[in-house]
Amino acid sequence: MEADGPIPGPYSMVSFGLAVAGTFDGTLFEAADPTKDTFYAELKPISDTFDPEAHRALRCGAFISPP
């Protein structure tokens, strides 16, 4: 999760991702393919409060304009 400021709450959550680590049957852990079963999304900020430096840290490097 990434926020457009130093802490989530007062600032908007602008991206989040999920990945499957693998499966465990109680004895054996089997790692998942890291290029499969992943999810990543970027969202538009919902407030005028944001830190421009936080936007530059986004994975794609794109600046998302506040509302």
All heavy atoms as TSV, in Angstrom:
chain	resi	resn	atom	element	x	y	z
A	1	MET	N	N	0.835	-1.170	0.000
A	1	MET	CA	C	0.000	0.000	0.000
A	1	MET	C	C	0.885	1.240	0.000
A	1	MET	O	O	1.893	1.284	0.673
A	1	MET	CB	C	-0.893	0.004	1.245
A	1	MET	CG	C	-1.921	1.094	1.184
A	1	MET	SD	S	-2.566	1.527	2.787
A	1	MET	CE	C	-1.633	2.975	3.125
A	2	GLU	N	N	0.490	2.213	-0.768
A	2	GLU	CA	C	1.189	3.494	-0.788
A	2	GLU	C	C	0.166	4.603	-0.577
A	2	GLU	O	O	-0.939	4.544	-1.108
A	2	GLU	CB	C	1.896	3.715	-2.123
A	2	GLU	CG	C	3.041	2.751	-2.352
A	2	GLU	CD	C	3.643	2.911	-3.735
A	2	GLU	OE1	O	2.904	2.757	-4.719
A	2	GLU	OE2	O	4.841	3.188	-3.799
A	3	ALA	N	N	0.542	5.581	0.214
A	3	ALA	CA	C	-0.310	6.747	0.446
A	3	ALA	C	C	0.350	7.967	-0.187
A	3	ALA	O	O	1.544	7.963	-0.462
A	3	ALA	CB	C	-0.503	6.973	1.943
A	4	ASP	N	N	-0.443	9.021	-0.426
A	4	ASP	CA	C	0.120	10.224	-1.044
A	4	ASP	C	C	0.600	11.220	0.005
A	4	ASP	O	O	0.599	12.419	-0.202
A	4	ASP	CB	C	-0.862	10.856	-2.027
A	4	ASP	CG	C	-2.144	11.352	-1.382
A	4	ASP	OD1	O	-2.327	11.129	-0.159
A	4	ASP	OD2	O	-2.959	11.951	-2.092
A	5	GLY	N	N	1.049	10.705	1.124
A	5	GLY	CA	C	1.625	11.499	2.200
A	5	GLY	C	C	2.331	10.577	3.172
A	5	GLY	O	O	2.438	9.375	2.926
A	6	PRO	N	N	2.823	11.108	4.275
A	6	PRO	CA	C	3.625	10.311	5.195
A	6	PRO	C	C	2.865	9.203	5.932
A	6	PRO	O	O	3.465	8.221	6.355
A	6	PRO	CB	C	4.185	11.327	6.188
A	6	PRO	CG	C	3.287	12.518	6.083
A	6	PRO	CD	C	2.739	12.508	4.691
A	7	ILE	N	N	1.549	9.356	6.089
A	7	ILE	CA	C	0.764	8.323	6.777
A	7	ILE	C	C	-0.602	8.183	6.114
A	7	ILE	O	O	-1.159	9.169	5.624
A	7	ILE	CB	C	0.558	8.659	8.276
A	7	ILE	CG1	C	-0.112	10.025	8.436
A	7	ILE	CG2	C	1.856	8.579	9.047
A	7	ILE	CD1	C	-0.539	10.345	9.853
A	8	PRO	N	N	-1.161	6.957	6.058
A	8	PRO	CA	C	-2.524	6.826	5.558
A	8	PRO	C	C	-3.492	7.387	6.597
A	8	PRO	O	O	-3.162	7.507	7.764
A	8	PRO	CB	C	-2.702	5.324	5.374
A	8	PRO	CG	C	-1.594	4.679	6.111
A	8	PRO	CD	C	-0.532	5.705	6.363
A	9	GLY	N	N	-4.653	7.726	6.198
A	9	GLY	CA	C	-5.639	8.339	7.100
A	9	GLY	C	C	-5.887	9.757	6.658
A	9	GLY	O	O	-6.816	10.003	5.903
A	10	PRO	N	N	-5.000	10.698	7.065
A	10	PRO	CA	C	-5.168	12.066	6.579
A	10	PRO	C	C	-4.887	12.172	5.076
A	10	PRO	O	O	-5.327	13.093	4.416
A	10	PRO	CB	C	-4.141	12.880	7.359
A	10	PRO	CG	C	-3.743	12.038	8.506
A	10	PRO	CD	C	-3.983	10.613	8.097
A	11	TYR	N	N	-4.135	11.241	4.546
A	11	TYR	CA	C	-3.778	11.227	3.131
A	11	TYR	C	C	-4.480	10.064	2.438
A	11	TYR	O	O	-4.917	9.115	3.072
A	11	TYR	CB	C	-2.266	11.112	2.963
A	11	TYR	CG	C	-1.537	12.275	3.579
A	11	TYR	CD1	C	-1.105	12.233	4.889
A	11	TYR	CD2	C	-1.316	13.427	2.847
A	11	TYR	CE1	C	-0.455	13.312	5.466
A	11	TYR	CE2	C	-0.658	14.518	3.407
A	11	TYR	CZ	C	-0.235	14.454	4.718
A	11	TYR	OH	O	0.400	15.521	5.273
A	12	SER	N	N	-4.581	10.120	1.112
A	12	SER	CA	C	-5.269	9.080	0.354
A	12	SER	C	C	-4.385	7.871	0.108
A	12	SER	O	O	-3.182	8.000	-0.104
A	12	SER	CB	C	-5.703	9.638	-1.008
A	12	SER	OG	O	-6.554	10.739	-0.856
A	13	MET	N	N	-5.011	6.689	0.083
A	13	MET	CA	C	-4.314	5.494	-0.373
A	13	MET	C	C	-4.316	5.578	-1.895
A	13	MET	O	O	-5.373	5.724	-2.505
A	13	MET	CB	C	-5.049	4.231	0.079
A	13	MET	CG	C	-4.358	2.967	-0.371
A	13	MET	SD	S	-5.121	1.463	0.243
A	13	MET	CE	C	-6.636	1.435	-0.690
A	14	VAL	N	N	-3.134	5.550	-2.516
A	14	VAL	CA	C	-3.077	5.713	-3.963
A	14	VAL	C	C	-2.684	4.450	-4.711
A	14	VAL	O	O	-2.856	4.375	-5.917
A	14	VAL	CB	C	-2.140	6.874	-4.378
A	14	VAL	CG1	C	-2.739	8.202	-3.955
A	14	VAL	CG2	C	-0.758	6.710	-3.824
A	15	SER	N	N	-2.162	3.453	-4.023
A	15	SER	CA	C	-1.892	2.189	-4.699
A	15	SER	C	C	-1.843	1.060	-3.681
A	15	SER	O	O	-1.580	1.280	-2.506
A	15	SER	CB	C	-0.583	2.244	-5.493
A	15	SER	OG	O	0.520	2.330	-4.630
A	16	PHE	N	N	-2.132	-0.129	-4.182
A	16	PHE	CA	C	-2.022	-1.304	-3.333
A	16	PHE	C	C	-1.786	-2.522	-4.219
A	16	PHE	O	O	-2.095	-2.512	-5.403
A	16	PHE	CB	C	-3.248	-1.496	-2.430
A	16	PHE	CG	C	-4.544	-1.670	-3.165
A	16	PHE	CD1	C	-5.059	-2.937	-3.382
A	16	PHE	CD2	C	-5.254	-0.581	-3.620
A	16	PHE	CE1	C	-6.256	-3.105	-4.056
A	16	PHE	CE2	C	-6.452	-0.742	-4.286
A	16	PHE	CZ	C	-6.950	-2.009	-4.505
A	17	GLY	N	N	-1.204	-3.531	-3.644
A	17	GLY	CA	C	-0.924	-4.743	-4.400
A	17	GLY	C	C	-1.017	-5.973	-3.523
A	17	GLY	O	O	-0.897	-5.899	-2.304
A	18	LEU	N	N	-1.234	-7.089	-4.166
A	18	LEU	CA	C	-1.329	-8.383	-3.495
A	18	LEU	C	C	-0.561	-9.412	-4.315
A	18	LEU	O	O	-0.502	-9.325	-5.530
A	18	LEU	CB	C	-2.789	-8.836	-3.395
A	18	LEU	CG	C	-3.766	-7.899	-2.718
A	18	LEU	CD1	C	-5.190	-8.332	-3.026
A	18	LEU	CD2	C	-3.543	-7.913	-1.232
A	19	ALA	N	N	-0.004	-10.384	-3.643
A	19	ALA	CA	C	0.680	-11.477	-4.333
A	19	ALA	C	C	0.519	-12.759	-3.532
A	19	ALA	O	O	0.518	-12.730	-2.303
A	19	ALA	CB	C	2.161	-11.170	-4.499
A	20	VAL	N	N	0.382	-13.861	-4.225
A	20	VAL	CA	C	0.295	-15.167	-3.577
A	20	VAL	C	C	1.716	-15.652	-3.324
A	20	VAL	O	O	2.534	-15.700	-4.240
A	20	VAL	CB	C	-0.456	-16.182	-4.474
A	20	VAL	CG1	C	-0.440	-17.565	-3.862
A	20	VAL	CG2	C	-1.880	-15.709	-4.717
A	21	ALA	N	N	2.032	-15.975	-2.078
A	21	ALA	CA	C	3.371	-16.467	-1.751
A	21	ALA	C	C	3.510	-17.943	-2.123
A	21	ALA	O	O	4.553	-18.381	-2.586
A	21	ALA	CB	C	3.659	-16.290	-0.265
A	22	GLY	N	N	2.464	-18.714	-1.906
A	22	GLY	CA	C	2.499	-20.136	-2.217
A	22	GLY	C	C	1.435	-20.876	-1.437
A	22	GLY	O	O	0.527	-20.281	-0.873
A	23	THR	N	N	1.575	-22.177	-1.394
A	23	THR	CA	C	0.640	-23.017	-0.649
A	23	THR	C	C	1.402	-23.836	0.374
A	23	THR	O	O	2.576	-24.163	0.183
A	23	THR	CB	C	-0.140	-23.957	-1.582
A	23	THR	OG1	O	0.785	-24.786	-2.296
A	23	THR	CG2	C	-0.988	-23.177	-2.579
A	24	PHE	N	N	0.723	-24.174	1.456
A	24	PHE	CA	C	1.325	-24.964	2.532
A	24	PHE	C	C	0.306	-25.995	2.969
A	24	PHE	O	O	-0.814	-25.653	3.342
A	24	PHE	CB	C	1.715	-24.049	3.690
A	24	PHE	CG	C	2.387	-24.754	4.823
A	24	PHE	CD1	C	3.627	-25.359	4.654
A	24	PHE	CD2	C	1.782	-24.819	6.062
A	24	PHE	CE1	C	4.255	-26.003	5.704
A	24	PHE	CE2	C	2.397	-25.456	7.121
A	24	PHE	CZ	C	3.643	-26.052	6.934
A	25	ASP	N	N	0.664	-27.262	2.917
A	25	ASP	CA	C	-0.269	-28.326	3.279
A	25	ASP	C	C	-0.089	-28.808	4.716
A	25	ASP	O	O	-0.612	-29.838	5.110
A	25	ASP	CB	C	-0.155	-29.504	2.313
A	25	ASP	CG	C	1.190	-30.218	2.366
A	25	ASP	OD1	O	2.022	-29.888	3.249
A	25	ASP	OD2	O	1.410	-31.118	1.543
A	26	GLY	N	N	0.674	-28.061	5.507
A	26	GLY	CA	C	0.956	-28.462	6.880
A	26	GLY	C	C	2.331	-29.075	7.033
A	26	GLY	O	O	2.866	-29.163	8.130
A	27	THR	N	N	2.900	-29.497	5.925
A	27	THR	CA	C	4.233	-30.093	5.923
A	27	THR	C	C	5.142	-29.442	4.892
A	27	THR	O	O	6.276	-29.101	5.182
A	27	THR	CB	C	4.156	-31.603	5.607
A	27	THR	OG1	O	3.271	-32.236	6.530
A	27	THR	CG2	C	5.525	-32.254	5.692
A	28	LEU	N	N	4.607	-29.246	3.707
A	28	LEU	CA	C	5.425	-28.782	2.587
A	28	LEU	C	C	4.918	-27.435	2.074
A	28	LEU	O	O	3.726	-27.268	1.816
A	28	LEU	CB	C	5.382	-29.809	1.450
A	28	LEU	CG	C	6.153	-29.479	0.187
A	28	LEU	CD1	C	7.657	-29.466	0.460
A	28	LEU	CD2	C	5.835	-30.502	-0.898
A	29	PHE	N	N	5.837	-26.472	1.945
A	29	PHE	CA	C	5.506	-25.185	1.336
A	29	PHE	C	C	5.915	-25.241	-0.126
A	29	PHE	O	O	7.034	-25.607	-0.459
A	29	PHE	CB	C	6.243	-24.033	2.024
A	29	PHE	CG	C	6.027	-22.711	1.333
A	29	PHE	CD1	C	4.840	-22.014	1.515
A	29	PHE	CD2	C	6.989	-22.183	0.492
A	29	PHE	CE1	C	4.620	-20.798	0.873
A	29	PHE	CE2	C	6.777	-20.979	-0.159
A	29	PHE	CZ	C	5.593	-20.287	0.042
A	30	GLU	N	N	5.009	-24.869	-1.005
A	30	GLU	CA	C	5.301	-24.823	-2.432
A	30	GLU	C	C	5.149	-23.386	-2.905
A	30	GLU	O	O	4.058	-22.805	-2.846
A	30	GLU	CB	C	4.338	-25.738	-3.194
A	30	GLU	CG	C	4.769	-25.967	-4.619
A	30	GLU	CD	C	3.948	-27.076	-5.266
A	30	GLU	OE1	O	3.502	-28.003	-4.569
A	30	GLU	OE2	O	3.768	-26.986	-6.495
A	31	ALA	N	N	6.259	-22.766	-3.321
A	31	ALA	CA	C	6.258	-21.366	-3.744
A	31	ALA	C	C	5.444	-21.178	-5.018
A	31	ALA	O	O	5.444	-22.034	-5.903
A	31	ALA	CB	C	7.684	-20.885	-3.966
A	32	ALA	N	N	4.761	-20.051	-5.102
A	32	ALA	CA	C	3.997	-19.695	-6.298
A	32	ALA	C	C	4.903	-18.970	-7.286
A	32	ALA	O	O	5.941	-18.423	-6.911
A	32	ALA	CB	C	2.827	-18.801	-5.918
A	33	ASP	N	N	4.497	-18.949	-8.530
A	33	ASP	CA	C	5.203	-18.209	-9.568
A	33	ASP	C	C	5.004	-16.715	-9.294
A	33	ASP	O	O	3.867	-16.231	-9.285
A	33	ASP	CB	C	4.633	-18.585	-10.933
A	33	ASP	CG	C	5.268	-17.840	-12.093
A	33	ASP	OD1	O	6.057	-16.891	-11.871
A	33	ASP	OD2	O	4.987	-18.209	-13.243
A	34	PRO	N	N	6.070	-15.940	-9.058
A	34	PRO	CA	C	5.913	-14.518	-8.718
A	34	PRO	C	C	5.372	-13.667	-9.863
A	34	PRO	O	O	4.959	-12.528	-9.644
A	34	PRO	CB	C	7.325	-14.081	-8.317
A	34	PRO	CG	C	8.221	-15.067	-8.968
A	34	PRO	CD	C	7.451	-16.359	-9.063
A	35	THR	N	N	5.357	-14.194	-11.078
A	35	THR	CA	C	4.818	-13.427	-12.207
A	35	THR	C	C	3.346	-13.739	-12.444
A	35	THR	O	O	2.728	-13.168	-13.331
A	35	THR	CB	C	5.606	-13.730	-13.496
A	35	THR	OG1	O	5.442	-15.114	-13.838
A	35	THR	CG2	C	7.074	-13.416	-13.327
A	36	LYS	N	N	2.778	-14.635	-11.649
A	36	LYS	CA	C	1.381	-15.049	-11.784
A	36	LYS	C	C	0.659	-14.783	-10.465
A	36	LYS	O	O	1.270	-14.690	-9.416
A	36	LYS	CB	C	1.357	-16.550	-12.116
A	36	LYS	CG	C	0.035	-17.094	-12.488
A	36	LYS	CD	C	0.166	-18.564	-12.828
A	36	LYS	CE	C	-1.229	-19.146	-13.013
A	36	LYS	NZ	N	-1.213	-20.584	-13.087
A	37	ASP	N	N	-0.643	-14.692	-10.519
A	37	ASP	CA	C	-1.447	-14.522	-9.306
A	37	ASP	C	C	-1.050	-13.286	-8.499
A	37	ASP	O	O	-0.871	-13.350	-7.288
A	37	ASP	CB	C	-1.376	-15.769	-8.415
A	37	ASP	CG	C	-1.904	-17.006	-9.105
A	37	ASP	OD1	O	-2.854	-16.866	-9.898
A	37	ASP	OD2	O	-1.383	-18.097	-8.861
A	38	THR	N	N	-0.883	-12.159	-9.172
A	38	THR	CA	C	-0.598	-10.892	-8.497
A	38	THR	C	C	-1.652	-9.864	-8.893
A	38	THR	O	O	-2.335	-10.013	-9.907
A	38	THR	CB	C	0.795	-10.343	-8.842
A	38	THR	OG1	O	0.856	-10.101	-10.251
A	38	THR	CG2	C	1.887	-11.307	-8.446
A	39	PHE	N	N	-1.759	-8.817	-8.097
A	39	PHE	CA	C	-2.700	-7.746	-8.383
A	39	PHE	C	C	-2.060	-6.435	-7.961
A	39	PHE	O	O	-1.448	-6.346	-6.893
A	39	PHE	CB	C	-4.006	-7.956	-7.602
A	39	PHE	CG	C	-4.987	-6.839	-7.800
A	39	PHE	CD1	C	-5.807	-6.807	-8.923
A	39	PHE	CD2	C	-5.076	-5.809	-6.886
A	39	PHE	CE1	C	-6.708	-5.768	-9.112
A	39	PHE	CE2	C	-5.977	-4.765	-7.070
A	39	PHE	CZ	C	-6.789	-4.749	-8.184
A	40	TYR	N	N	-2.190	-5.398	-8.798
A	40	TYR	CA	C	-1.677	-4.070	-8.477
A	40	TYR	C	C	-2.654	-3.044	-9.059
A	40	TYR	O	O	-3.109	-3.193	-10.196
A	40	TYR	CB	C	-0.285	-3.856	-9.077
A	40	TYR	CG	C	0.265	-2.475	-8.792
A	40	TYR	CD1	C	0.868	-2.189	-7.579
A	40	TYR	CD2	C	0.161	-1.461	-9.728
A	40	TYR	CE1	C	1.361	-0.923	-7.300
A	40	TYR	CE2	C	0.651	-0.191	-9.460
A	40	TYR	CZ	C	1.244	0.060	-8.249
A	40	TYR	OH	O	1.732	1.312	-7.969
A	41	ALA	N	N	-2.987	-2.016	-8.286
A	41	ALA	CA	C	-3.883	-0.969	-8.777
A	41	ALA	C	C	-3.459	0.377	-8.213
A	41	ALA	O	O	-2.931	0.456	-7.106
A	41	ALA	CB	C	-5.325	-1.264	-8.368
A	42	GLU	N	N	-3.686	1.420	-8.994
A	42	GLU	CA	C	-3.453	2.790	-8.549
A	42	GLU	C	C	-4.787	3.515	-8.548
A	42	GLU	O	O	-5.617	3.307	-9.435
A	42	GLU	CB	C	-2.451	3.493	-9.465
A	42	GLU	CG	C	-1.072	2.890	-9.335
A	42	GLU	CD	C	-0.024	3.581	-10.178
A	42	GLU	OE1	O	-0.375	4.478	-10.982
A	42	GLU	OE2	O	1.147	3.227	-10.033
A	43	LEU	N	N	-4.988	4.338	-7.527
A	43	LEU	CA	C	-6.257	5.039	-7.336
A	43	LEU	C	C	-6.054	6.547	-7.409
A	43	LEU	O	O	-4.947	7.050	-7.203
A	43	LEU	CB	C	-6.825	4.678	-5.953
A	43	LEU	CG	C	-6.916	3.182	-5.647
A	43	LEU	CD1	C	-7.232	2.972	-4.187
A	43	LEU	CD2	C	-7.954	2.533	-6.530
A	44	LYS	N	N	-7.116	7.265	-7.665
A	44	LYS	CA	C	-7.075	8.725	-7.688
A	44	LYS	C	C	-7.203	9.247	-6.252
A	44	LYS	O	O	-8.039	8.765	-5.490
A	44	LYS	CB	C	-8.229	9.249	-8.533
A	44	LYS	CG	C	-8.249	10.743	-8.693
A	44	LYS	CD	C	-9.384	11.153	-9.590
A	44	LYS	CE	C	-9.442	12.668	-9.678
A	44	LYS	NZ	N	-10.549	13.102	-10.514
A	45	PRO	N	N	-6.387	10.226	-5.857
A	45	PRO	CA	C	-6.526	10.799	-4.504
A	45	PRO	C	C	-7.926	11.370	-4.299
A	45	PRO	O	O	-8.563	11.833	-5.245
A	45	PRO	CB	C	-5.487	11.921	-4.482
A	45	PRO	CG	C	-4.508	11.567	-5.545
A	45	PRO	CD	C	-5.301	10.849	-6.601
A	46	ILE	N	N	-8.388	11.350	-3.041
A	46	ILE	CA	C	-9.737	11.839	-2.749
A	46	ILE	C	C	-9.737	13.141	-1.947
A	46	ILE	O	O	-10.781	13.603	-1.524
A	46	ILE	CB	C	-10.572	10.776	-2.010
A	46	ILE	CG1	C	-9.918	10.403	-0.680
A	46	ILE	CG2	C	-10.783	9.563	-2.883
A	46	ILE	CD1	C	-10.780	9.532	0.207
A	47	SER	N	N	-8.562	13.722	-1.729
A	47	SER	CA	C	-8.508	14.994	-1.003
A	47	SER	C	C	-7.500	15.919	-1.663
A	47	SER	O	O	-6.710	15.505	-2.513
A	47	SER	CB	C	-8.127	14.763	0.461
A	47	SER	OG	O	-6.755	14.483	0.578
A	48	ASP	N	N	-7.520	17.176	-1.251
A	48	ASP	CA	C	-6.555	18.149	-1.757
A	48	ASP	C	C	-5.249	18.095	-0.980
A	48	ASP	O	O	-4.287	18.780	-1.321
A	48	ASP	CB	C	-7.130	19.564	-1.677
A	48	ASP	CG	C	-8.278	19.756	-2.651
A	48	ASP	OD1	O	-8.285	19.088	-3.700
A	48	ASP	OD2	O	-9.167	20.579	-2.359
A	49	THR	N	N	-5.202	17.312	0.085
A	49	THR	CA	C	-3.996	17.170	0.897
A	49	THR	C	C	-3.158	16.045	0.319
A	49	THR	O	O	-3.583	14.892	0.306
A	49	THR	CB	C	-4.359	16.835	2.360
A	49	THR	OG1	O	-5.246	17.839	2.850
A	49	THR	CG2	C	-3.133	16.765	3.232
A	50	PHE	N	N	-1.989	16.368	-0.206
A	50	PHE	CA	C	-1.094	15.352	-0.737
A	50	PHE	C	C	0.333	15.871	-0.719
A	50	PHE	O	O	0.575	17.067	-0.633
A	50	PHE	CB	C	-1.512	14.924	-2.146
A	50	PHE	CG	C	-1.239	15.964	-3.208
A	50	PHE	CD1	C	-0.123	15.858	-4.006
A	50	PHE	CD2	C	-2.095	17.038	-3.383
A	50	PHE	CE1	C	0.144	16.814	-4.972
A	50	PHE	CE2	C	-1.849	17.995	-4.339
A	50	PHE	CZ	C	-0.721	17.883	-5.140
A	51	ASP	N	N	1.264	14.964	-0.792
A	51	ASP	CA	C	2.684	15.292	-0.826
A	51	ASP	C	C	3.204	14.957	-2.226
A	51	ASP	O	O	3.227	13.787	-2.607
A	51	ASP	CB	C	3.419	14.468	0.234
A	51	ASP	CG	C	4.915	14.700	0.247
A	51	ASP	OD1	O	5.434	15.425	-0.626
A	51	ASP	OD2	O	5.579	14.145	1.138
A	52	PRO	N	N	3.623	15.957	-3.034
A	52	PRO	CA	C	4.094	15.685	-4.389
A	52	PRO	C	C	5.238	14.669	-4.443
A	52	PRO	O	O	5.333	13.885	-5.379
A	52	PRO	CB	C	4.555	17.054	-4.895
A	52	PRO	CG	C	3.798	18.043	-4.075
A	52	PRO	CD	C	3.625	17.390	-2.733
A	53	GLU	N	N	6.096	14.656	-3.430
A	53	GLU	CA	C	7.201	13.685	-3.410
A	53	GLU	C	C	6.679	12.253	-3.303
A	53	GLU	O	O	7.263	11.327	-3.855
A	53	GLU	CB	C	8.148	13.979	-2.258
A	53	GLU	CG	C	8.964	15.245	-2.437
A	53	GLU	CD	C	9.861	15.177	-3.674
A	53	GLU	OE1	O	10.515	14.144	-3.893
A	53	GLU	OE2	O	9.889	16.165	-4.422
A	54	ALA	N	N	5.577	12.067	-2.600
A	54	ALA	CA	C	4.992	10.729	-2.483
A	54	ALA	C	C	4.515	10.237	-3.842
A	54	ALA	O	O	4.641	9.047	-4.151
A	54	ALA	CB	C	3.851	10.732	-1.483
A	55	HIS	N	N	4.008	11.124	-4.681
A	55	HIS	CA	C	3.563	10.727	-6.015
A	55	HIS	C	C	4.731	10.285	-6.886
A	55	HIS	O	O	4.599	9.378	-7.695
A	55	HIS	CB	C	2.807	11.873	-6.693
A	55	HIS	CG	C	1.443	12.078	-6.148
A	55	HIS	ND1	N	0.362	11.334	-6.538
A	55	HIS	CD2	C	0.989	12.930	-5.207
A	55	HIS	CE1	C	-0.703	11.728	-5.870
A	55	HIS	NE2	N	-0.348	12.693	-5.054
A	56	ARG	N	N	5.871	10.907	-6.720
A	56	ARG	CA	C	7.042	10.536	-7.520
A	56	ARG	C	C	7.564	9.145	-7.153
A	56	ARG	O	O	8.287	8.541	-7.914
A	56	ARG	CB	C	8.128	11.584	-7.362
A	56	ARG	CG	C	7.789	12.889	-8.044
A	56	ARG	CD	C	8.993	13.813	-8.104
A	56	ARG	NE	N	8.876	15.001	-7.278
A	56	ARG	CZ	C	8.019	15.990	-7.472
A	56	ARG	NH1	N	7.138	15.929	-8.419
A	56	ARG	NH2	N	8.028	17.043	-6.684
A	57	ALA	N	N	7.185	8.645	-5.997
A	57	ALA	CA	C	7.633	7.327	-5.554
A	57	ALA	C	C	6.769	6.200	-6.103
A	57	ALA	O	O	7.095	5.029	-5.902
A	57	ALA	CB	C	7.644	7.263	-4.033
A	58	LEU	N	N	5.685	6.536	-6.797
A	58	LEU	CA	C	4.827	5.483	-7.346
A	58	LEU	C	C	5.598	4.608	-8.315
A	58	LEU	O	O	6.518	5.055	-9.007
A	58	LEU	CB	C	3.620	6.091	-8.067
A	58	LEU	CG	C	2.565	6.722	-7.173
A	58	LEU	CD1	C	1.512	7.418	-8.028
A	58	LEU	CD2	C	1.931	5.693	-6.281
A	59	ARG	N	N	5.204	3.374	-8.391
A	59	ARG	CA	C	5.873	2.379	-9.230
A	59	ARG	C	C	6.018	2.839	-10.670
A	59	ARG	O	O	7.055	2.664	-11.292
A	59	ARG	CB	C	5.082	1.069	-9.180
A	59	ARG	CG	C	5.675	-0.053	-9.986
A	59	ARG	CD	C	4.874	-1.314	-9.778
A	59	ARG	NE	N	3.630	-1.242	-10.501
A	59	ARG	CZ	C	3.303	-2.017	-11.517
A	59	ARG	NH1	N	4.106	-2.953	-11.907
A	59	ARG	NH2	N	2.166	-1.903	-12.125
A	60	CYS	N	N	4.983	3.440	-11.232
A	60	CYS	CA	C	5.047	3.845	-12.635
A	60	CYS	C	C	5.712	5.204	-12.801
A	60	CYS	O	O	5.989	5.615	-13.916
A	60	CYS	CB	C	3.656	3.859	-13.244
A	60	CYS	SG	S	2.597	5.150	-12.574
A	61	GLY	N	N	5.927	5.918	-11.716
A	61	GLY	CA	C	6.560	7.224	-11.797
A	61	GLY	C	C	5.648	8.331	-12.277
A	61	GLY	O	O	6.071	9.445	-12.488
A	62	ALA	N	N	4.362	8.017	-12.475
A	62	ALA	CA	C	3.415	9.023	-12.963
A	62	ALA	C	C	2.905	9.877	-11.822
A	62	ALA	O	O	2.728	9.406	-10.711
A	62	ALA	CB	C	2.249	8.321	-13.649
A	63	PHE	N	N	2.661	11.121	-12.099
A	63	PHE	CA	C	2.081	12.027	-11.109
A	63	PHE	C	C	0.578	11.964	-11.264
A	63	PHE	O	O	0.054	12.199	-12.342
A	63	PHE	CB	C	2.577	13.443	-11.315
A	63	PHE	CG	C	2.020	14.421	-10.321
A	63	PHE	CD1	C	2.573	14.503	-9.047
A	63	PHE	CD2	C	0.948	15.219	-10.640
A	63	PHE	CE1	C	2.067	15.403	-8.125
A	63	PHE	CE2	C	0.420	16.114	-9.714
A	63	PHE	CZ	C	0.995	16.193	-8.461
A	64	ILE	N	N	-0.118	11.635	-10.196
A	64	ILE	CA	C	-1.579	11.594	-10.225
A	64	ILE	C	C	-2.076	12.922	-9.664
A	64	ILE	O	O	-1.796	13.251	-8.521
A	64	ILE	CB	C	-2.116	10.423	-9.389
A	64	ILE	CG1	C	-1.567	9.092	-9.914
A	64	ILE	CG2	C	-3.630	10.421	-9.385
A	64	ILE	CD1	C	-1.897	7.914	-9.032
A	65	SER	N	N	-2.807	13.672	-10.469
A	65	SER	CA	C	-3.308	14.966	-10.024
A	65	SER	C	C	-4.369	14.802	-8.956
A	65	SER	O	O	-5.207	13.918	-9.057
A	65	SER	CB	C	-3.917	15.729	-11.205
A	65	SER	OG	O	-2.936	15.966	-12.168
A	66	PRO	N	N	-4.338	15.639	-7.926
A	66	PRO	CA	C	-5.392	15.571	-6.908
A	66	PRO	C	C	-6.716	16.020	-7.508
A	66	PRO	O	O	-6.735	16.642	-8.575
A	66	PRO	CB	C	-4.912	16.540	-5.836
A	66	PRO	CG	C	-3.964	17.444	-6.512
A	66	PRO	CD	C	-3.362	16.670	-7.654
A	67	PRO	N	N	-7.839	15.721	-6.818
A	67	PRO	CA	C	-9.153	16.099	-7.350
A	67	PRO	C	C	-9.308	17.599	-7.479
A	67	PRO	O	O	-8.645	18.376	-6.887
A	67	PRO	CB	C	-10.123	15.524	-6.331
A	67	PRO	CG	C	-9.338	15.228	-5.116
A	67	PRO	CD	C	-7.902	15.121	-5.532
